[in-house]
Amino acid sequence: MTTKSGGPAQSGQAVPLAEPAAGRLREPVFRPVIAASDTELLVAGDDEPNGSGALRVRDTVVLVDLHDGNQREVAAPEADRPIAIVAAAATNDGFVIVGTRCDQGDATSAEEPDCTPGTPVSALLADDGTWRDLPFPEALSPPDFAGIWSFDARLIPMPDGSLGAVVSSHQAVAGSASPQVLMRLDPGTGWTEVGSMRDGGIDQACGGGKGQVYVLQRTASDAPTDQPLAPVSLRLQRMSLSGGGPQDVPLPTVDASIGGVGVKIGCDADHVYVTSSAPSTGASIEVFQSTDKGWGSVDYPGIGALPTSIISAASGLAITTSEMEPGRDIRTSVTRILSDGRVRDLDGAASASLVVPQLGGDALVVVGPFSRLDGRQTGEGQASEARASVTIEKFR
């Protein structure tokens, strides 16, 4: 993917982040949607108050040059109707977005941030700033997508440069949930359905080698409804972007207590990873890496922290953790795990707020800090201000 850029930034070089991207990231009502190509960072998906208690869907996305911080705003696709963007990813052909077209206005709410009822849409942003529609399969057209009041999508960058997606919806008509559908993208023709899953919701997904997509399903237990953090049932499955049904992958021994909040998955080109932690006891985070014989342990240094996300990339993955230090701020840290099992902390990563893989999978783009996102507070209880920046960190 080529862009209007001064060239790629050097690894470790902090590029100041100014307006309008800084404002959209600093004070979002919902966590924004970001994606990184080799030269640009796309910022989208952040709604703003419209003065009447609701939220207005923004009609632009922002592209930040990773070399010098220069920015340009681009009108969102289908300018006649706002698009609530729920996911984005960088590809060799441009940035891809998925969202819902606001068919009944331009406002969302805290309960329904995806602008529903609306029509699911996907589009590709080319280098010249124009959008090209990426049609969904006909099988996902009405009635499957008719009367939707809840829509979710996960874009899954694959190590070979292709792009997969998992989409799910819940319909107002008959109040039934549609299956989670796995699709692959052909930039020339749009999305193709390759499989579906009906048993349990897809909690997380990542793309591994040989076109394999791994999904973690989380099913609530039969505990009383007044116990929302009861143990859950966890299931790991894989599906191929070439087609075929899902296959079960035995999980290592993980802690599924408190809703399984410490269990997350990630992928690189050679392995699948699973984290496990028990936040109620403050036990160390365990990281498991797939091997030819099952699962092996990674010597991960995190103690007492909660894994908040896993960022998958072809060359390795990153684990972000958050922990509250007594009398101090919430601390957000980033640790890289390379494919060969080596572990590298990210220098200065305690000030990071958002992390995404860079196109190509051999680097991370670290964004922040933003006080609203990471919960940083001063002694007087006021949100602290920090100079935001964007930094590229290579896997090495």
HUKAKA-V682136 format. One record per pair of residues at least 6 apart in sequence whose ideal C-beta (glycine too) atoms are under 6 Angstrom apart, sorted by the first residue. I is the first residue (numbers start at 1). J is the second residue. D is the distance in Angstrom with one decimal. If there is no record, write none. Layout:
BEGIN
I/J/D, I/J/D
END
This chain:
BEGIN
1/37/4.9, 1/92/5.2, 2/127/5.9, 3/39/4.7, 3/40/4.8, 3/127/5.9, 5/39/3.7, 5/65/5.0, 5/67/5.6, 6/67/4.0, 6/68/5.0, 7/67/5.1, 8/38/5.7, 8/39/5.6, 9/15/5.9, 9/66/4.6, 9/67/5.0, 9/392/5.0, 11/392/5.5, 11/394/4.2, 14/389/4.2, 14/391/4.8, 15/69/4.5, 15/389/6.0, 15/390/4.8, 16/69/5.3, 16/389/5.4, 17/388/4.3, 17/389/5.5, 17/390/5.3, 20/62/5.7, 21/43/4.7, 21/62/4.6, 21/64/5.2, 21/71/5.7, 22/388/5.1, 24/43/5.7, 24/46/4.6, 25/32/5.7, 25/370/5.6, 26/370/4.7, 26/372/5.9, 27/372/5.4, 28/46/4.4, 29/47/5.7, 29/55/5.9, 30/113/5.2, 32/43/5.9, 32/45/5.1, 32/46/4.0, 33/44/4.8, 33/45/3.0, 33/85/5.4, 33/88/4.9, 34/43/5.5, 34/356/5.5, 35/42/4.8, 35/88/4.1, 35/89/5.2, 35/90/4.9, 35/95/5.9, 36/90/5.9, 36/356/5.1, 36/358/4.7, 36/365/4.1, 37/90/4.1, 37/359/4.6, 38/359/5.1, 39/66/5.6, 40/63/4.9, 41/64/4.3, 42/61/5.9, 42/63/5.8, 42/88/5.7, 42/95/4.9, 43/62/4.3, 44/61/4.2, 44/85/4.5, 44/88/5.7, 45/85/4.4, 47/55/3.9, 47/57/5.8, 47/108/5.6, 48/56/5.6, 50/56/3.9, 54/107/4.0, 54/109/5.6, 55/108/4.7, 56/106/5.7, 56/107/6.0, 57/82/4.0, 57/84/5.0, 57/102/5.8, 57/106/5.2, 57/115/5.7, 59/76/5.3, 59/82/5.8, 60/73/4.5, 60/75/5.7, 60/76/6.0, 61/74/5.4, 61/76/6.0, 62/71/5.7, 62/73/5.5, 63/72/5.3, 64/71/5.2, 74/129/5.0, 76/83/5.0, 77/83/5.8, 77/123/4.1, 77/131/3.9, 78/101/6.0, 81/101/5.0, 81/102/5.7, 82/102/4.4, 82/106/4.3, 83/99/4.9, 83/101/5.7, 84/99/5.0, 84/100/5.1, 84/114/5.2, 84/115/3.4, 85/97/4.9, 85/99/4.1, 86/99/5.0, 86/114/5.5, 86/153/5.5, 87/98/4.7, 87/153/4.7, 87/155/4.6, 88/97/4.8, 89/96/5.3, 89/155/4.0, 89/157/5.3, 89/163/5.9, 90/359/4.2, 91/163/5.4, 92/161/5.8, 93/187/4.4, 94/124/4.9, 94/125/5.0, 94/126/4.9, 95/125/4.4, 96/124/5.3, 97/123/5.8, 98/122/4.7, 98/153/4.3, 100/114/5.2, 100/115/5.0, 100/116/6.0, 100/118/3.6, 100/120/5.6, 100/151/5.3, 101/118/5.2, 101/119/4.6, 101/121/5.1, 102/115/4.3, 102/118/5.4, 103/118/5.0, 103/119/5.9, 108/115/5.0, 114/151/5.2, 116/148/5.7, 116/149/4.8, 117/148/5.8, 117/149/5.4, 120/145/5.6, 120/151/5.7, 122/134/4.1, 123/131/4.4, 123/133/5.6, 123/134/5.8, 124/132/4.8, 124/134/5.7, 125/131/5.8, 134/190/4.5, 135/190/3.9, 136/191/5.2, 137/191/5.9, 137/193/4.5, 139/193/5.6, 144/178/5.4, 147/171/5.3, 147/172/4.3, 147/173/4.1, 148/169/4.8, 148/171/5.9, 149/172/4.5, 150/170/4.0, 151/169/4.9, 152/168/5.1, 153/165/6.0, 153/167/4.6, 154/166/4.6, 154/205/5.0, 155/165/5.2, 156/164/4.0, 156/205/5.5, 156/207/4.5, 156/213/5.8, 157/163/6.0, 158/207/4.0, 159/209/5.7, 159/269/3.8, 159/314/3.9, 163/185/4.3, 164/184/5.3, 164/207/5.9, 164/213/5.3, 164/241/5.3, 165/183/4.8, 166/180/5.6, 166/182/5.6, 166/202/5.3, 166/205/5.1, 167/181/5.3, 168/180/4.4, 169/178/5.0, 170/177/4.9, 179/196/4.2, 179/198/4.5, 180/197/4.8, 180/202/4.6, 181/193/5.7, 181/196/4.9, 182/194/5.3, 182/195/4.6, 182/239/5.4, 183/191/4.4, 183/193/5.4, 184/192/5.6, 184/194/5.6, 184/241/4.4, 185/191/5.8, 194/241/5.7, 194/243/5.0, 195/239/5.0, 197/246/5.7, 200/217/3.8, 200/219/4.6, 202/215/4.9, 203/216/5.0, 203/218/4.0, 204/216/4.4, 204/265/5.2, 205/215/4.6, 206/214/5.5, 206/265/5.8, 206/266/5.4, 206/267/3.8, 206/312/4.4, 207/213/5.6, 207/267/5.7, 208/214/5.9, 208/267/4.1, 208/272/5.8, 209/269/4.8, 209/270/5.8, 211/240/5.4, 211/241/4.4, 211/242/5.6, 212/238/5.1, 212/240/5.9, 213/239/5.2, 214/238/5.0, 214/267/6.0, 214/272/5.3, 215/237/5.4, 216/236/5.6, 216/265/4.8, 217/235/4.4, 218/232/5.2, 218/234/6.0, 218/260/6.0, 219/233/4.3, 220/232/6.0, 221/230/5.0, 221/231/5.5, 221/232/5.9, 223/230/3.5, 229/258/4.6, 229/259/5.0, 231/256/4.8, 231/257/5.2, 232/256/5.4, 232/259/5.6, 232/260/4.5, 234/256/5.5, 234/260/5.6, 234/263/6.0, 236/249/4.5, 236/251/5.1, 237/246/4.3, 237/248/5.7, 238/247/5.4, 238/249/5.6, 239/246/4.9, 252/274/5.9, 252/288/4.4, 252/295/4.2, 254/263/5.0, 254/276/3.8, 255/276/5.1, 255/278/4.5, 258/280/5.9, 262/276/5.8, 262/277/3.3, 262/279/6.0, 262/307/6.0, 263/276/5.6, 264/275/4.9, 264/307/5.6, 264/310/4.8, 265/274/5.5, 266/273/4.5, 266/310/3.6, 266/312/4.5, 266/317/4.1, 267/312/4.7, 268/314/6.0, 268/316/5.3, 268/317/5.7, 268/339/5.2, 269/314/4.5, 270/339/5.1, 271/289/5.1, 271/290/4.9, 272/290/4.4, 273/289/5.6, 273/317/6.0, 274/288/4.6, 275/285/5.8, 275/287/5.5, 275/307/4.7, 276/286/4.7, 277/285/4.5, 279/306/5.1, 282/304/4.5, 284/303/4.7, 285/300/5.8, 285/302/4.2, 285/307/5.7, 287/298/4.1, 287/300/4.2, 288/295/4.5, 289/296/5.3, 289/298/5.2, 298/337/6.0, 298/341/5.7, 302/321/5.5, 305/321/3.8, 305/323/4.2, 306/322/5.9, 307/319/5.5, 307/321/5.5, 308/320/5.0, 308/322/5.0, 309/320/4.8, 310/317/5.8, 310/319/5.7, 311/318/4.3, 311/355/5.2, 311/357/5.7, 313/357/3.9, 313/361/4.2, 314/361/2.8, 315/361/5.4, 315/362/4.5, 315/395/4.0, 316/336/5.8, 316/337/5.5, 316/338/4.3, 316/339/5.5, 316/395/4.6, 317/337/5.5, 318/334/5.4, 318/336/5.1, 318/355/5.8, 318/364/5.6, 319/335/5.1, 320/334/5.3, 320/355/6.0, 321/333/5.3, 322/330/5.7, 322/332/5.2, 323/331/5.4, 324/330/5.4, 325/331/5.8, 329/376/4.5, 330/374/6.0, 330/375/3.9, 331/350/5.3, 332/352/5.8, 332/374/4.8, 333/349/5.4, 333/350/5.4, 334/346/4.1, 334/349/3.8, 334/352/5.5, 334/355/5.7, 335/345/5.4, 336/344/4.5, 337/343/5.6, 338/395/5.8, 346/393/5.8, 351/369/4.2, 352/366/4.8, 352/368/4.8, 353/368/3.0, 353/369/5.2, 353/370/4.5, 353/373/4.2, 353/374/5.0, 354/367/4.2, 354/368/5.9, 355/364/5.6, 355/366/5.4, 356/365/5.2, 358/365/5.2, 362/395/5.6, 363/392/5.3, 363/394/4.8, 364/393/4.8, 365/392/5.8, 366/391/4.6, 366/393/5.8, 367/390/5.4, 369/386/4.6, 371/383/4.0, 371/384/5.2, 376/384/4.9, 378/384/4.9
END
